[in-house]
Amino acid sequence: MFTKTYQLNDIEAVAEIILQNASSKLLLFDADMGVGKTTLIKALVKSLGSMDDVKSPTFSLVNEYETTNSSAFHFDLYRIEDEEEALNFGIEDYLNTDHWIFMEWPDKILDLLPSDFNTIQITLNPDFSRTLVLKTNNKELTNKKYGEKLKII
């Protein structure tokens, strides 16, 4: 687990730290609306060498960005109703790649996720700084140990 408090003007450095410390290329974002998920994802995509204009995929569900060596996918699952809807647009094809995946509102498809991923929790502080917690998760170990559906915390 890694914790960092930052101001928005430090976001590019925070993105570099995340990429260096992530144990998986699947990053799940857990934060309230308006806290800065897309802003952080924009910095992550830039740190991967992309020159693309990063925008929230709220209506398209997924945006693809060309990076220096590969691609990155940014999902916003806020508008989907259930796992079946995610399967219908091909979520499994995206998850079975070696590309970076940045996913907002992943709680709607937890049962579809592969075993290894990282969770990024962002909270807004009273002074308008953000506190970020990067957690390494392994769904199989969590489910085996506790016998229940994984919850992103």
Secondary structure by P-SEA (a helix, b strand, c coil): cbbbbbcccaaaaaaaaaaacccccbbbbbccccccaaaaaaaaaaaacccccccccccccbbbbbcccbbbbbbbccccccaaaaaaacaaaaaacccbbbbcccccccccccccbbbbbbbbccccbbbbbbbbbbaaaaaaacccccccc
